[in-house]
Amino acid sequence: MKKVVVKVGSSIIAPQGRLDEKLIFKLIKDILEAEKLGFKVILVSSGAIPCGLNKLSFEKKPQDTNILMAVASLGQIILMNAYLEEFNKFNRFCAQILLTWDDFDNRKRFLNAKRTIDKLLTMGIFPIINENDAISFDEIKFGDNDRLSALVADLIEAKLLILLSDVGGLMKDGKVVPFINKIDNQIFSLAKKSDNSFTCGGMITKLEAAKIALAAGVKMVIADGREENVILKIISGEPIGTTFVSGQKISQARKRWIAFGKKIKGKIYIDDGAKKAILNRGKSLLSVGIIKVEGDFKKNDAVCLLDKDGNILGCGLINYSCEELGDFKNKKFDKEIIHRDNFVKY
């Protein structure tokens, strides 16, 4: 099964808050053409908040989080009704899946989401995924569907992630950068934050999504979603937008989940000896190598490891809560603070 995740941004599906039903029709037609070529497409669709804001005649996005949650719950119905109506024109069904960060943070819920999506695909039903903005404070304040789409692509083991936006790709000197195989500070310097009052994210969040996708071995393309048959053209190999490809894959799915799916709840600073042991010799973290502990975390939460200068080395699952660590220099521990099998180097 060749799986493709397509993320549709609010800027094209609901420009200025108004739902573009013609674009949805063209998008679904494009998806069905891709299906004929043997591809299974999963949609990650923004647009709930803009739809709700438009319905309630808001001119700008409110700053009050509870209002946004209420608006999102209304807008999600409007958005899904539009998708269902257009899919019905082709005698096909779509299904809604609303996810929060916690669905990725919890391993059981993470795997349940994977099984649900896979089952929908085998039944010939198109999954449409969105952040659950109606209940998730973090997703409204900081969230974006770019990162979510990359996590979904890794979750279902997709081969391709397509981010459809209102730009033709990452721009440099007025031209689209056609190909990127390494995301560094120079690439991030090309990105600009979005100033659209109805949307969130922008090119920076797309580059952050690309880092997740490449670590999962997923090719990613940023393209203009308004271009005719854009999905079909991309999966057919036409040079459209900006393509991200890299061989720097984190091979183990569980370690990718630790690196990107888990919330980082704390920081542990380590000395040079522990740094060398962990990075160069693949050792576990012991209490003797700890300099400082920060954050509020419990056992099996994810924490960042940093060297004495504050440089991030990686992240891992902690075997003790912050309370249990306590005076770590004067305590004895039965097992490693972070086992090497539960550590991911950045």
Secondary structure by P-SEA (a helix, b strand, c coil): cbbbbbbbccccccccccccaaaaaaaaaaaaaaaaabbbbbbbcccaaaaaaaaaccccccccaaaaaaaaaaaaaaaaaaaaaaaaaacbbbbbbbbcaaaaacaaaaaaaaaaaaaaaaacbbbbbbccccccccccccccaaaaaaaaaaaacccbbbbbccccccccccccccccccccaaaaaabbbbccccccccaaaaaaaaaaaaaacbbbbbccccccaaaaaaaacccccbbbbbccccccaaaaaaaccccccbbbbbcaaaaaaaacccccccccccccccccccccbbbbbbcccccccbbbbbcccccccccccccccccccccccccccc
